[in-house]
Amino acid sequence: MKVLTTNKKAFHDYEIIEKYEAGIVLKGTEVKSAKNGRINLRDSFIRIKDGEAFLLNCHISPYEQGNIMNHDPKRTRKLLLHKREIERLAGKVQEKGLTLVPLKVYLKNNLVKIEIALAKGKKLYDKRETIKKKDLEREISRTLKNKYRVK
């Protein structure tokens, strides 16, 4: 499995509850561009409409060696999930105030897959708390590294 891109902002802004793997419908030049890692998930989100899941606002740069048949970089892309999964996700999103966010895009058996998550938005104090925890862990690892350094 080769990770093409991750959405670091999603881990900062949301509390991840459940993760799902989905296929993504791409055109020819989009696949080549995505395999080169020219994909951005930063402001993208997922909507469920008429029993289908769609990825919106995801930017896949046009393929450089492509011709005039290149794609629109921010077009809406369909996600491939099982019907039961879509119904379950739609119910949870409407019921509990949860949202669907893309976490990462990767290659699996030479197919482009996307990992999506059912997530709940963090409050400002939650974000501050996670930043404090990360800083504390970083400081502890630094002191341990310096303490046991071979001289």
C-alpha positions in Angstrom: 0.0 0.0 0.0 1.5 3.3 -1.1 0.1 6.4 0.5 -0.4 9.2 -2.1 -1.6 12.0 0.3 -3.0 12.5 3.8 -5.4 15.1 5.2 -3.5 16.3 8.3 -6.1 19.1 8.9 -8.8 16.5 9.4 -6.9 14.9 12.3 -6.5 18.3 13.9 -10.1 19.5 13.4 -12.1 16.3 13.9 -12.3 13.4 16.3 -12.3 10.3 14.2 -15.0 7.8 15.1 -15.0 5.2 12.3 -12.9 4.6 9.2 -14.0 3.2 5.9 -12.2 2.3 2.6 -13.8 3.4 -0.6 -13.0 3.3 -4.3 -13.0 6.6 -6.2 -14.2 7.1 -9.8 -11.5 8.9 -11.7 -10.9 9.7 -15.4 -7.7 8.6 -17.2 -5.5 11.7 -16.6 -6.8 12.0 -13.0 -5.4 8.6 -12.2 -2.0 9.4 -13.6 -1.9 12.8 -11.8 -3.0 11.1 -8.5 -0.4 8.4 -8.8 2.2 11.2 -9.1 0.9 12.5 -5.7 -0.6 15.7 -7.2 -3.8 15.5 -5.1 -4.9 17.8 -2.3 -7.6 16.8 0.3 -7.2 19.8 2.6 -10.7 21.5 2.1 -12.5 18.5 0.7 -15.6 16.8 2.2 -18.1 14.1 1.4 -21.8 14.4 0.8 -24.4 11.6 0.4 -27.0 12.4 -2.2 -29.7 10.1 -3.6 -28.1 7.0 -2.1 -24.6 7.8 -3.5 -21.5 9.2 -1.9 -19.6 12.1 -3.5 -16.2 13.7 -2.8 -16.4 17.5 -3.2 -13.8 20.2 -3.4 -10.9 17.7 -3.8 -8.2 19.2 -6.0 -6.4 16.8 -8.5 -3.9 18.8 -10.6 -4.2 18.4 -14.4 -1.7 15.9 -15.8 1.2 17.7 -17.4 1.6 15.4 -20.4 -2.2 15.3 -20.9 -3.8 16.8 -24.0 -6.9 19.0 -24.3 -9.0 16.2 -22.8 -7.7 17.0 -19.3 -10.2 17.1 -16.4 -11.5 19.9 -14.2 -9.3 19.9 -11.1 -12.1 20.4 -8.6 -14.9 18.4 -10.1 -17.2 16.2 -8.0 -16.1 12.6 -7.9 -18.3 9.6 -7.0 -17.1 7.3 -4.2 -17.7 3.5 -4.5 -19.2 2.1 -1.3 -21.6 -0.8 -0.5 -25.2 0.3 -0.3 -25.5 -0.8 3.3 -22.5 1.3 4.2 -23.9 4.4 2.5 -27.3 4.0 4.2 -25.6 3.5 7.6 -23.3 6.6 7.1 -26.3 8.7 5.8 -28.2 7.8 9.0 -25.4 8.7 11.3 -24.6 12.0 9.6 -28.3 13.1 9.8 -28.9 11.8 13.3 -25.9 12.7 15.5 -24.4 15.8 13.8 -21.4 13.9 12.5 -19.7 14.5 9.2 -17.7 12.6 6.6 -14.2 13.6 5.9 -11.5 12.1 3.6 -8.3 11.1 5.5 -5.9 9.7 2.9 -5.6 8.5 -0.7 -3.5 5.5 -1.4 -2.8 2.8 -4.0 -4.0 -0.7 -3.2 -3.3 -3.4 -5.8 -2.7 -0.6 -8.3 -6.1 0.9 -7.6 -6.7 4.4 -6.2 -8.5 4.1 -2.9 -9.6 6.7 -0.4 -10.0 6.3 3.4 -12.9 8.2 4.7 -14.0 8.7 8.3 -17.1 9.4 10.3 -16.0 12.3 12.4 -17.2 14.8 15.0 -15.9 18.3 15.0 -13.5 19.3 17.9 -14.1 22.4 20.0 -11.4 24.9 20.4 -10.4 23.7 23.9 -10.2 20.1 22.5 -7.7 21.3 19.9 -5.6 23.1 22.5 -5.6 20.0 24.6 -4.3 17.8 21.8 -1.6 20.3 21.0 -0.5 20.3 24.6 -0.4 16.5 24.6 1.7 16.4 21.4 4.1 19.0 22.8 4.5 17.1 26.0 5.1 13.8 24.2 7.7 15.5 21.9 9.5 17.0 25.0 9.6 13.6 26.7 11.0 11.8 23.7 13.7 14.5 23.3 14.8 14.2 27.0 14.9 10.4 26.7 16.8 10.6 23.5 19.4 13.0 25.1 19.6 11.0 28.3 20.4 7.7 26.6 22.6 9.1 23.9 25.8 7.1 23.4 28.9 9.2 23.9 
